[in-house]
């Protein structure tokens, strides 16, 4: 999408709005508008825009919420989408308003529907004639209701249409242009969801427990509802605190390994050794946490965490050194070191004895019993859960302190002022201390999200500061962009290669604290079932996050969310299991590698200043070469290669003299 000189939306923006609005309008006619309730087996009661209701549940006599207002708002949304289509075809300046109104109308329909479902739930709770089991069943039935594809897609289309129309204004254009880096991940996720939807349609039969055969139209509505149910369940953990905390627990090791791979990517290296670095980091954390003197007291925990980072750094620094000294491939070396780390891991906790030169020796690392696991960590070396750390409630109640939110808000508000970093940090710390005892009551049961998540957030901040705020980060990025140019500028390529792989290994090694010190596997020890494959998942996370620290964190949370939601999907449907999550991850990586099939002009357009420099009118009419100049360029197989800057400058000067004649 490129900016144009007039005040109307660009042709690309108009086509984007036209496509989104047309798809949304068609979805309102082809898909269910809303779900009025849903049973345990994903069998729903579907409402279409025409007013017809398709009951796929076993309870055919269950009272349903009123739908008149929802249908009226649905028709209003459809009319506004049609108006947006007309405006987009004409490239009118006003179609952003109809898109925004369509968005608001669809949101209003969702809100009215939710209010009706809540009213039915309240009526059931007040009914004294129903048993407790029946009340619970009906409460879960209404809780499964909500919008469907017929309202979700118009909300999305209204947002896209409004944004496309507003892009004609320079202020909004600048805002959207700063988000251009999100295009490839967003399109990749969309394409992966689309292909995954086809997979669901093929492998999973429609959920119909009503006992009534479905017509062709009814089967289509049931199948489309099935797709929406699968994806809404996959992403449902972000809508409730307890499942969201479970998602963050799964996302924590992905943040570490994603940062490890992304850091290497930024320096022109490919770190495939995150599994091995995680393993060595976990082993180092265990050795300190179990065998360090108990007299160290509270120092045991920071020393164990530091040991995990150093272990991973050592395992990452080895291939970095081999790369710098001998030029060997870091890909091969890190893969081989994964096997070495795995062998060390199995050797230490897989058995209590080992034979060597005809004698049998005892190993002190494995705990007694058949399970491959180490001894328990000392209590002082264990990371607390976030619930224990931030709970300020009294008398058994759970209330999470607002201090971190207040501190972060204060820091980012004050940080906007020039040269105010230390003042912002000090103010944030003071406000955090003052508001520590102020808490928000929440309902959380048994969350095991531990403080390694906070360590991961520190690593995210350290990645960003080091890579973009320091001279060392500049040198690392320069080596990644062009080693020869960096060396010509006085930067040591060998030293920065070793440093990059060492720091990448450190990030992966710290992931071991999540499993060993944090007790993520239900025990504070090194266990044989530690999922080291999250190191390979870090490659997908780094690709999706575009090798940026914030992007890595967002991608990790997304993967953690769909992993958590996949468990719920597997419980409700017999043909769709957690393998769908693996398919989605693989498709996301595939489409990101393909650039989302987006044109380079969309993902990385030339700056407007360059276009204007090509022709004073601001167009590219005069940009193409003349036939004679094109022939001269074709006669040079590799222009500018192997020629000094002085020669290039002289050639351009001669061409300028020829054009002026």
TIGU-674256 format. One record per residue: y, z, x of N, C-alpha, C in turn. Coordinates in steps of 0.2 Angstrom, whole numbers, plus 2048, in hexadecimal, padded with zeros to 3 digits. Each point is the difference from the previous one (the first is absolute). Layout:
# TIGU-674256
YZXYZXYZX;...
This chain:
# TIGU-674256
7FA8008048068007FC806800804;8047FB8008067FF8048068017FC;8068028038068017FD8047F97FF;8037FF7FB8047FA7FF807801800;8047FB8008078018018048017F9;7FD7FE7FB8038017F97FE8077FE;8028027FA7FF8067FD7FA8017FC;7FD7FA7FF7F98007FC7FA802804;7FB8027FD7FA8028047FD7F9803;7FD8018067FE7FB8037FA7FC7FD;7FE7FA8017FA7FD7FD7FA804801;7FF8038067FA8048018008067FC;8068037FF8008067FC7FF7FF7F9;8027FA7FD7FF7FE7FA7F97FE7FE;7FC7FD8057F97FF7FF7FC806800;8028058047FD8068018008047F9;8068007FD8018037FA7FD7FC7FA;8007FA8007FC7FC7FB7F9801801;7FD8008057F98018017FE8077FD;8048068037FE8067FD8018017F9;8057FE7FD8018007F97FB7FD7FC;7FE7FA8027FB7FC7FC7FA803800;7FE8038067F98038018008067FB;8068048008008067FC8007FE7F9;8047FB7FE8007FE7F97F97FE7FD;7FC7FC8057F97FE7FE7FC806800;8018058047FB8068008018047FA;8068007FD8018047FA7FC7FD7FA;7FF7F98007FC7FD7FB7F8800801;7FF8008077F97FF8027FC807801;8048058027FD8078028018057FB;7FD8068008018057FC807803801;8048027FB806803801800807803;7FB8047FD8008078017F98027FF;7FE8068037FA8047FE8018067FC;7FE8017FA8018057FC7FC806801;7FB7FF8047FB8068027FA7FD804;7FD8048047FA7FE8047FB805800;7FA7FE8007FA8048007FE801808;7FB8048007FE8028077FD7FA804;7FD7FB7FC7FD7FA8038057FA801;8068028008057FB8008017FB7FA;7FD8027FB8007FD7F98078027FD;8047FB7FF8078017FD8017FD7F9;8068037FE8027FD7F98077FC802;7FF7F97FF8057FC8038057FD7FA;8068008028057FE7FB8037F9803;8007FB7FC8037F98028078007FD;8047FB8038077FF7FD8007FE7F9;7FB7FD7FE7FF7FD7F97FF8067FB;7FF8068027FF8067FC7F98017FF;7FB7FC8027F98017FF7FD806805;7FC8037FE7FD8068047F87FF801;7FE8008067F97FF8027FD806803;7FC8037FC7FD8078017F97FF804;8008018067FA7FF8047FC807801;8038067FE7FD8068017FB8027FA;7FC8058027FB8027FB8038037FA;8068048018038037FA8057FB7FC;7FD7FD7FB8047FB7FC8048047FB;8008067FF8048047FB805804803;8018008068058048048077FE7FE;8048047FE8077FF7FE8047FD806;8047FB7FF8047FD8058078017FF;8048008058078018008047FA7FC;8068017FD8037FA7FD8027FB806;8007FA7FD8027FA8058057FC7FE;8048017FB8057FC7FD8067FF805;8028058038068008047FE7FD807;7FA8018027FD7FD8068007F87FF;7FD7FE7FB8007F97FE8077FD800;8048037FD8077FD7FF8037FF807;8008068048027FF8077FC7FB804;7FA7FF7FF7FC7FA8038037FA7FF;8027FE7F98037FA7FE8077FF803;8038058018078008037FF7FE807;7FB8038037FF7FE8077FE7F9801;7FC7FE7FC7FE7F98008067FB7FF;8048027FC8067FB7FF805800806;8018068038048018067FD7FC806;7F98008007FD7FC8058017F87FF;7FF7FE7FA8027F97FF8077FE801;8058057FF8077FF8028007FF807;7FD8048048008008077FD7F9803;7FB7FE7FC7FD7F98028057FB800;8048007FA8057FB7FF806801805;8028068018058018057FE7FE807;7FA8018027FD7FE8078007F8800;7FE7FD7FB8007F98008077FD801;8058037FD8077FD801803803806;7FD8058038038038068078047FE;7FF8037FA8068047FD801806804;8068027FF8028068047FE8067FD;7FE8007F97FF8067FC7F9802800;7FB7FC8027F98017FF7FD807803;8048028057FE8078028018057FB;8057FF7FB8018057FB7FA8007FB;7FE7FA7FE7FA8007FB7FA803804;7FF7FE8067FA803804801808800;8068038018008078007FF8037F9;8037FC7FB7FE8037F97F97FF7FE;7FD7FB8027F88007FF7FD806803;8028018077FD8068038018067FC;8068017FE8028077FC7FC8007F9;7FF7FA7FD7FD8007FA7F9802801;7FC7FD8057F98018017FF808802;8058028048008088028008047FA;8057FE7FB8018047FA7F98007FC;7FD7FA8007FA7FF7FC7FB805803;7FF8008067FC8058048018077FE;8078028008028077FF7FE8027F8;8017FB7FC7FF8017F97F88017FF;7FC7FC8037F98018007FE806802;8028028067FF8078038018067FC;8067FF7FC8028067FC7FB8007FA;7FE7FA7FD7FB8007FB7FA803802;7FD7FF8067FA803802801807801;8058028038018088018018037F9;8037FD7FB8008037F97F98017FD;7FC7FB8017F98007FE7FC806804;8018008067FD8068048028077FD;8078007FF8028077FD7FD8017FA;7FF7FB7FB7FE8017FA7F8802800;7FD7FD8057F98028017FF808802;8058028058008068028018057FB;8047FE7FB8028057FB7FB8007FA;7FB7FB8007FB8007FB7FB805801;8008057FB7FB8068007F97FE7FE;7FF7FA7FD7FA7FE7FD7FB7FD805;8037FE8067FC7FD8057FD805805;7FA7FF8037FD8048058047FE807;7FF8058048037FF8077FE7FA804;7F97FE7FF7FE7FA8038027FA7FD;8018007FA8037FA7FD8077FF801;8048068018078008028017FD807;7FB8028048017FE8077FE7F8801;7FB7FE7FC7FF7F98008057FC7FD;8038027FB8067FC7FD806800805;8018068038068008047FF7FB806;7FA8008037FE7FB8058017F97FE;7FE7FF7F98007F97FD8087FE800;8048047FE8077FE7FF804800807;7FD8048058038008077FE7F9803;7FB7FD7FE7FE7F98038047FB7FD;8058017FB8047FB7FE8067FE804;8037FB7FE8067FE8048017F9800;8057FD8048017F98007FA7FC803;8007FA7FE7FB7FB8038047FA803;7FC7FB8028037FA8038067FD7FC;8008017FA8057FD7FC807803800;800806803806803801801801808;7FB8018048018018078037FA803;7FD7FA7FF8037FA8038077FE7FE;8028017F98077FF7FF805805804;7FE8068018048058048017FD807;7FA7FE8038017FD8068047FA801;7FF7FB7FB8047FA7FF8078027FF;8028047FC8078027FF803802806;7FD8048048028038078027FA804;7FB7FB8018007FA8048067FC7FE;8007FF7F98067FB7FD807803802;8008067FE8078048028027FF807;7FB8018048028008078017F9803;7FD7FB7FD8017F98028077FE7FD;8028027FA8067FE7FE806803804;7FF8078028058038038017FE807;7FB7FC8038007FE8078067FB801;8037FD7FA8067FC801806804803;8008067FF8068048027FE802807;8058008057FF8018077FE807801;8038057FD7FE8078017F88017FF;7FE7FD7FA7F98017FE7FC7FC805;8027FA8027FC7FC8057FF804806;8058038037FF8048067FB8057FF;8008047FA7FB8057FF7F97FD800;7FF7FB7FC7FA7FD8007FD7FD806;8057FD8047FE7FD8077FD805805;8038067FF7FD8068047F98017FF;7FE7FF7FA7F98017FE7FB7FA800;8037FB8047FC7FA8017F9801803;8008058057FA8028037FA8027FC;8028027F97FB8027FC7FC7FA7FC;8037FA8017FD7FB7FC7F97FE802;7FE8008067F97FE8027FB8067FD;8028068027FB8057FD8008007F8;8057FF7FD8008007F97FC7FA7FD;8017FB8037FD7FA7FD7F8800802;7FF8038067F98018027FC8057FB;8048057FE7FD8057FB7FF7FC7F9;8057FD7FE7FF7FC7FA7FA7FB800;8007FC8057FA7FB8007F9804801;8008068037FA8038017FE8037F9;8058037FC7FF8027F97FD7FB7FC;8037FA8017FE7FA7FB7F97FE802;7FE8008067F97FE8027FC8057FE;8028078017FB8057FD7FF8007F9;8057FE7FC8008007F97FA7FB7FE;8007FA8037FB7FB7FF7F9803801;8008048067F98038017FE8057FB;8058047FD7FE8057FB7FE7FC7FA;8047FB7FE7FE7FC7FA7F97FD801;7FE7FE8067F97FD8007FB805800;8008068047FB8058017FF8057FA;8068027FD8008057FB8007FE7F9;7FB8017FC8017FF7F98058047FC;8027FD7FA8058047FD7FE8067FD;8048058007FF8077FE8008007F8;7FA8007FD8008007F87FB8047FE;8028067FD7FB8057FE8008007F8;8047FC7FD8018007F97F97FE7FC;7FC7FC8037FA7FD7FD8017FA7FC;8077FD8008017FA7FD8017FA805;7FC7FB7FE8017FA8058077FE800;8027FD8068077FE8018017F87FF;8057FE7FD8027F98008027FE807;8017F98008037FE807806803801;8058007FB806803802800808801;7FC8037FD7FF8078017FD801807;7FB7FC8027FD8018078057FF805;8057FB7FF8057FF805805806800;8028037FB8048068007FC805803;7FA8017FF7FC8068038007FF807;7FF7FA8037FF7FE807807801803;8057FE7FD807801803802807801;7FE8047FA8018078007FC804806;7FA7FD8017FC8038068037FF807;8037FA8018047FF806806805801;8038017FA8068058017FD807801;7FB8027FC7FD8078017FE801807;7FD7FB8047FD801807806801804;8067FC8008058018048058067FE;8008017FA8048067FE7FD806803;7F98008007FC806802801801808;7FF7FA803801800807806803803;8067FE7FC8068038028038067FD;7FB8037FB8028057FC802807805;7FD801806801806803807801802;8057FB8008078018018038037FA;7FD8017FB8038027FA7FF8077FE;7FC8048047FE8077FF800803807;8028068008018048077F9801803;7FB8037FD7FA8018037FC7FA803;7FF7FB7FC7FE7F98038047FE806;8068007FF8057FE8057FF803807;7FF8077FF7FF8048077F97FE803;7FB7FE7FB7FA7FE8038017F9803;8047FC7FE8027F9803803801807;8048058008048028067FB802806;7FB8047FD7FB8028057FC7FA803;7FE7FB7FC7FD7FA8028047FC805;8078007FE8057FC804801803807;8008068018028048067FD7FC806;7F98008017FD7FD8068027F8800;8017FD7FA8037F98018077FF803;8048057FE806800804800800807;7FC8058037FF8018077FD7F9803;7FB7FE7FD7FD7FA8038047F97FF;8038007FA8057FA7FF806800805;8028068018068018067FD7FE806;7FA8018027FD7FF8067FF7F8801;7FE7FD7FB7FF7F88008077FD800;8058037FC8067FD7FF804800807;8008068038038018077FE7FB805;7F97FF8007FE7FB8058027F97FE;8007FE7F98037FA7FE8077FF802;8048058008077FF8018017FF808;7FB8018048017FF8077FB7FA802;7FE7FC7FB7FC7FA8027F9802802;7FD8057FE7F98028017FC8017FA;7FA7FF8007FC8017FA7FB806802;8018067FC7FC8068017FB8007FB;7FA7FE8027FA8017FC7FC806801;8038048047FC8068028028077FD;8037FF7FA8028067FC7FA8047FF;7FA7FE7FE7FB8047FE7FE804806;7FF7FD8067FE804806806805802;8067FE7FF8058058028008067FB;7FF7FE7FA8008067FB7FA805802;7FA7FD8027FA804801802804806;8037FE8058018048068058057FF;8057FE7FC8058057FE7FD8067FC;7FB7FE7FB7FD8057FC7FC805805;7FC7FD8057FC804804805804804;8067FE8038048048048038067FB;8027FE7FA8028067FC7FB8057FE;7F97FE8007FB8057FF7FF804806;8007FD8067FF804806805805801;8067FF7FE8058058018008057FA;7FF7FE7FA8008047FA7FA805800;7FA7FE8047FA8047FF800804807;8017FD8067FE804806806803804;8077FE7FD8058038048008087FE;8038048058008077FF8048027F9;7FD8057FD8038027FA806804801;8018028068068048028067FC7FF;8007F98008057FC8008048017F9;7FC8027FB8038017F98037FA7FD;8068007FE8037FB7FC8017F9805;7FF8018068017FA8047FA7FB800;7FA8037FD7FA7FC7FF8017FA7FC;8048007FB8017FA7FC8047FB803;8068028038047FA8037FC7FD806;7FC8058047FD7FD8067FA7FB7FD;7FD8027FB7FB7FC7FD8027F97FE;8068007FD8037FA7FD8027FC806;8038038058027FC8067FA7FD804;7FB8048007FA7FD8037FD7FA7FC;8018007FA7FE7FA7FC8047FA802;8078018018047FB8027FE7FD807;7FF8058047FF7FE8077F97FD801;7FB8027FC7FA7FC8008007F97FE;8047FF7FA8017F97FE8047FC805;8058038038047FD8057FC7FE806;7FC8048027FB7FE8067FC7FA7FE;7FD8007FA7FB7FB7FE8047F97FF;8078017FE8047FA7FF8037FE807;8018048058037FE8067FB7FD804;7FA8018007FB7FC8048007F97FF;8007FD7FA8007F97FF8077FD802;8058047FF8077FE8028007FF808;7FD8058038008008087FC7F9802;7FB7FF7FD7FC7FA8028037FA7FE;8048007FB8047FA7FE8067FF805;8038058028068008057FD7FE807;7FB8038027FD7FF8077FC7FA801;7FC7FE7FB7FB7FB8018017FA7FB;8058017FB8017FB7FB7FA7FF7FB;7FC8058007FA7FF7FB8028027F9;7FD7FD7FB8018007F98008077FD;8068027FD7FF8077FD7FC8007FA;7FF7FA7FD7FC8007FA7F8802802;7FE7FC8057F98018027FF808803;8058028047FF8068038018067FA;8047FF7FC8008067FA7FA8007FC;7FD7FA7FF7FA7FF7FC7FA804804;8007FE8067FB803804800808800;8078028018018078017FE8047F9;8017FC7FA7FD8037FA7F9802800;7FC7FC8037F98028017FF805805;8048018057FF8058058028077FC;8068007FD8028067FC7FB8027FB;7FD7FB7FC7FA8027FC7FA803803;7FF7FD8067FA803803801807803;8068028028028068028008057FA;8037FE7FA8008037FA7F98037FE;7FB7FB8007F98017FE7FD805805;8017FF8077FD8048058028077FF;8068017FE8038078007FD8047FA;8007FD7FA7FE8047FA7FA7FE7FD;7FD7FB8037F97FD7FD7FA804802;8018048057FA804803802806804;7FB8048008028068047FE800807;7FB7FB8027FD8008068007F8802;8007FF8077FF7F98027FC800806;7FB7FB8017FD8008078037FC805;8008028068037FD8067FC801806;7FD7FB8037FC8008077FB8057FF;7FC8007FA7FA8048008028077FD;8068027FF8018077FE8047FF7F9;8008057FC8038017FA806805800;8067FD7FE8068048018028027F9;8048057FF8028037FA8087FE7FF;8017FD7FA8077FF7FE8038057FC;8068028018038067FC8047FE7FA;8017F97FF8057FE7FB7FD8007F9;7F97FE7FF7FE7FF7F97FE8077FD;8028017FA7FF8067FC7F98007FE;7FD8068007F98017FE7FE7FC7F9;7FB7FD7FF7FE7FD7FA7FF7F8801;7FE7FD7FB7FE7F98008067FB800;8068037FD8057FC7FF8047FF807;8027F98018047FF8068078027FF;8028068038068037FF801805806;8078018018028058068008077FD;8028058048018067FE8078007FC;8008057FB8078017FC805801805;8067FE7FE8068018048038077FF;8038038058038077FF8057FF7FB;8018067FC8057FF7FA8077FF803;8028028068067FE8028027F9802;7FA7FC8008017F98028007FC7FA;8008027FA7FF7FD7F98077FE7FD;8017FA7FE8067FE7FC7FF8027F9;8068037FE8008027F98017FA7FB;7FE8027FA8017FA7FB8088017FE;8027FA7FE8078007FD8018047FB;7FB8017FB8018057FB801807802;7FD802805801807803807800804;8027FB8038067FF8048068017FC;8007FC7FA8067FF7FC8008047FA;7FB8047FE7FF8037FA805807801;8058017FB8048068007FF8037FA;7FB7FE7FC7FF8047F97FD807801;8018047FB7FE8078007FB8017FB;7FC8058017FB8027FB7FB7FB7FE;7FE7FC8057FB7FB7FF8027F97FD;8078007FF8037F97FD8017FC806;8007F97FF8017FB8068077FD7FE;8058018058067FE8008027FD807;8017F98008027FD807807801801;8018028068078008028047FA801;8068007FE8057FA8008037FF807;7FF8058048037FF8078007FA804;7FA7FD8007FF7F98048047FB7FC;8008007FA8047FA7FC808801801;8028078008078018018027FE807;7FC8028058017FF8078017F8801;7FB7FD7FE8007F88018067FD7FD;8018027FA8067FD7FC807802804;8008068028068018048017FC807;7FA8008038007FC8068027F9800;7FD7FC7FB8027F97FF8077FF7FD;8028057FC8077FF7FE805801805;7FF8058048058018067FF7FC806;7FA7FD8007FE7FB8068047FA800;8037FE7FA8047FA7FF806800804;8038068018068008047FE7FF808;8057FD8037FF7FE8077FF806804;7FC8008057FF8058057FF8077FD;7FC8007FA7FF8077FD7F9802800;7FC7FE8047F98018007FE807801;8038048057FF8078018038047FA;8067FE7FE8028047FA7FC7FF7FA;7FE7FA7FF7FB7FF7FA7FA804801;7FD8008067FA8048018018077FF;8058038038018077FF8028027F9;8047FC7FC8018017F97FA8007FC;7FB7FB8017FA8007FD7FC806801;7FF8028067FC8068018038067FD;8068018008038067FD7FF8007F8;8017FA7FD7FF7FF7F97F98017FE;7FB7FE8057F98017FE7FE807800;8038048057FF8078008028047FA;8067FE7FE8038037FA7FD7FF7FA;7FD7FA7FF7FC7FE7FA7F9801800;7FD8038067F98018007FD8037FB;8038067FD7FD8047FB8007FD7F9;8047FA7FF8017FD7FA7FA7FB7FF;7FC8017FB7FA7FC7FF8007FC7F9;7FC7FB7FF7FF7FD7FA7F98017FE;7FF8037FA7F98017FE7FC7FA7FF;7FA8008027FC7FA7FF7F98027FF;7FC7FB7FD7F98027FF7FC7FC805;7FD8038057FC7FD8057FA804801;7FA7FD8007FA8038017FC7FD806;7FF8058057FB7FE8058027FA805;8077FF8018027FB8047FE802807;7FD7FB8047FE8018078057FC805;8057FE7FE8057FC804803805805;7FF7FF8068018058068067FE804;8028048048077FF8047FF7FA805;7FB7FD8017FF7FA8048057FB7FD;8018007F98047FB7FD807801803;8028068018078018038007FD807;7FB8018048007FD8078007F97FF;7FD7FD7FB8007F97FF8087FD7FF;8038047FC8077FF7FE805800807;7FE8058048048018067FE7FA805;7FA7FD8007FE7FA8048047FA7FD;8018007F98037FA7FD808800803;8038068008078018028007FE808;7FB8038048007FF8077FF7F8801;7FC7FD7FD7FF7F98018077FC7FF;8038017FA8077FD7FF805801805;8018078028058028057FE7FD807;7FA8008027FE7FE8068017F8801;7FE7FD7FB8007F88008067FD7FF;8058037FC8067FD7FF806804802;7FF806802806804802800802808;7FC7FD8048008028077FF7FA804;8028018067FF7FB8057F97FE801;7FC8058007F87FF8017FE7FC7FB;8028017F97FD7FC7FB8037F9801;8067FF8028037F98017FB7FC805;7FE8048067FC7FD8057F97FE7FD;7FD8047FC7FA7FF7FD8007FA7FB;8057FF7FC8017FB7FC8017F9804;8048018058017FA8047FA7FD803;7FC8058037F97FE8027FC7FD7FB;8008027FA7FC7FD7FA8037F97FE;8067FF8018037FA7FE7FF7FA805;8018028068007FB8067FF804806;7FA8018037FF8038068037FD806;8017FA8008037FC806807802800;8037FF7FA8078017FF802808802;7FC8047FD8018078027FF802807;7FB7FD8048008018078067FD804;8027FA7FD8067FD803806804800;8008047FA8068057FF7FF807803;7FB8008047FF8068047FC8067FD;7FC7FE7FB7FC8057FC7F97FF803;7FD8068017F97FF8037FB7FF7FA;7FD7FA8007FB7FF7FB7FA804801;7FD8018067FA8048018018077FD;8068038028018077FE8018017F9;8037FC7FD8018007F87FA7FE7FD;7FB7FC8037FA7FF7FC7FC806800;7FF8048067FD8068008038057FB;8068018008048047FC7FE7FF7F9;8017FA7FE7FE7FE7F97F98017FD;7FB7FF8047FA8027FE7FE807800;8048048057FF8078008038037FA;8067FE7FE8038037FA7FC7FE7FA;7FE7FA8007FC7FD7FA7F98057FF;7FD8018067FA8048008028077FD;8068038028028077FE8008007F9;8037FB7FD8018007F87F98007FD;7FB7FC8037FA8007FD7FC807801;8018038067FD8068028028067FB;8068007FE8038057FC7FC8007F9;7FE7FA7FE7FC8007FA7FA804800;7FE8028067FA8058008028077FD;8068028018028067FD7FF8017F8;8017FA7FD7FF8007F97F98027FE;7FB7FE8047F98027FE7FD806803;8038028067FD8068048048067FE;8077FF8028048067FF8028017F8;8007FA7FD8028017F97FB8017FB;7FA7FF8027FA8027FB7FF7FA7FB;8027FA8018007FB7FB7F97FE7FE;7FB8028047F97FF7FE7FD8077FE;8048047FD7FE8067FD7FE806804;8007FE8077FF8058058047FF806;8028068038047FF8067FC800806;7FD7FA8017FC7FF8068007F8801;7FD7FE8057FE7F98027FA7FE7FD;8007FB7FB7FA7FF7FC7FD7F8802;7FA7FF7FF7FD7FA8028027FB7FA;8028027FA8027FB7FB8087FE800;8038028068077FE8008017F9800;8047FE7FB8017F87FF8057FD805;7FD7FE8058047FD8068027F97FE;7FD7FD7FB8027F97FE8078007FD;8038057FF8078007FE8047FD806;7FD8008068047FD8058007F87FF;7FB7FD7FE8007F97FE8057FF7FA;8008057FB8047FF7FA808800803;8018038058078008038027F9801;7FC7FC8028027F98018037FD7FA;7FD8017FA8027FD7FA8078047FE;8008068018068047FF8067FD804;7FF7FF8068057FE8048037F97FE;7FB7FB7FF8027FA7FD8048007FA;7FD8047FB8048007FA807804801;8008058048078038018047FC805;7FE7FA8028057FC804801803807;7FC805802801803807806804800;8028037FA8068048007FD8077FE;8038068027FE8067FF8008027F8;8057FE7FD8018027F97FB7FB7FC;7FF7FA8027FB7FB7FD7F9803801;7FF8028067F98038017FF8067FB;8058047FF7FF8067FC7FF7FE7F9;8047FB7FD7FF7FE7FA7F97FC7FF;7FE7FC8047FA7FD8007FA805800;8018058047FB8068007FF8037F9;8068027FD8008037FA7FD7FB7FA;8017FA8017FD7FB7FB7F9800801;7FD8008067F97FF8017FD8077FD;8038068027FE8067FE7FF8017F8;8057FD7FD8018007F97FA7FC7FC;7FF7FA8037FB7FC7FD7F9802802;7FF8048057FA8038027FE8067FB;8068047FE7FF8057FC7FE7FD7F9;8047FB7FE7FF7FD7F97F97FD7FF;7FE7FD8067F97FD8007FB8047FE;8008078017FB8057FE8008007F8;8068007FD8008017F97FE7F97FD;8017FB8037FE7F97FD7F8800800;7FD8028057F98008017FD8057FB;8038057FE7FD8057FB8007FD7F9;8057FB7FF8017FE7F97FC7F97FF;8007FC8057FD7F97FF7F9800804;7FB7FD7FE7FA7FF8037FF7FB805;8047FA7FF8007FB8048057FF806;8058047FF806800805800807803;7FF7FF8077FF8078048067FF805;7FF8058058058008058017FA805;7FB7FC8008007FA8048067FC7FE;8028007FA8067FD7FE806801804;8008078028068028047FF7FC807;7FA8008037FF7FD8068027F87FF;7FE7FD7FB8027F97FF8087FF800;8038057FC8077FF800804801807;7FD8058048038018067FF7FA804;7FA7FD8007FF7FA8048047FA7FE;8017FF7F98047FB7FE807801802;8038068008078018028017FE807;7FB8028048017FE8077FF7F9801;7FC7FC7FC7FF7F98018077FD7FE;8038027FA8067FC7FE806802804;8008068038058028058007FB806;7F97FF8038007FC8058027F97FF;7FF7FE7FA8027F97FE8088007FE;8038068018078007FE8028007F9;7FB8027FC8017FF7F98017F97FD;7FE7FB8048017F97FE8077FF7FF;8058048038077FE7FF8037FC805;8057FC7FE8037FC805804804805;8017FD8068048048058078007FE;8027FB7FC8078007FD8018067FC;7FB8037FD8018057FB7FF807804;7FB8018047FF806804805801806;8027FB8038048008068057FA800;8058007FB8057FA800805801806;8037FA8028058008058068047FD;8048038048068047FE8057FB7FE;8048027FB8057FC7FD8057FD806;8018048058057FE8057FD7FA804;7F98008007FD7FA8048007FA7FC;7FF8017F98017FA7FC8077FD800;8058047FF8077FE8018027FD806;7FD8028068017FD8067FD7F9801;7FB7FF7FC7FD7F98008057FB7FD;8048027FB8057FC7FD8058047FD;8067FE8018068047FE8008017F8;7FD7FC7FD8008017F87FB8057FE;7FC8028057FB8057FE7FA7FE7FD;7FF7F98017F97FD7FE7FD7FD806;7FA7FE7FF7FC7FD8068007F8800;8057FD7FD8007F97FF8017FD807;8048038058017FD8067FB803805;7FC8047FE7FB8048057FB7FB803;7FD7FB7FC7FB7FC8038037FC806;7FB7FE8058027FC8068017F97FE;8047FC8038017F97FF7F97FD803;7FF7F97FE7FA7FD8027FF800808;8067FF8048008008077FE807803;8038057FD7FF8078027F98027FF;7FD7FE7FA7F98017FE7FB7FD805;8027FA8027FB7FC805801804806;8058028028018048077FC806800;8008047FA7FC8067FF7F97FE801;7FE7FB7FC7F97FE8007FD7FE807;8057FE8047FE7FE8077FF806804;8028057FE7FF8078047FA8047FD;7FA8008037FB8037FC8018087FF;8038038058018077FF808801803;8047FF7FB807801802802807802;8048008068038068027FA805804;7FA7FD8007FB8048048007FE807;8018058058007FE8078067FE803;8068007FB8067FE803805807800;8048008058048068008067FF7FB;8038067FF8068007FB8057FB802;8017FF8078067FC8027FE7F97FE;7FA7FE8017FE7F97FE8017FF7F9;7FE8057FC8007FF7F88088007FE;8048038048078007FE8037F9802;7FE7FD8058027FA8027FE7FB7FB;7FA8007FE7FD7FB7FB8048007FA;8028067FD8038017FA8087FE801;8028018068077FD8018007F9800;7FB7FD8038007F88007FF7FD7F9;7FC8047FC8007FE7F98068007FD;8048068018068007FD8057FB802;8007FE8068057FA8027FE7FA7FD;7F97FF7FF7FE7FA7FD8027FF7F8;7FF8067FD8028007F98087FF7FF;8048028058078007FF8037F9801;7FB7FB8038037F98028007FC7F9;
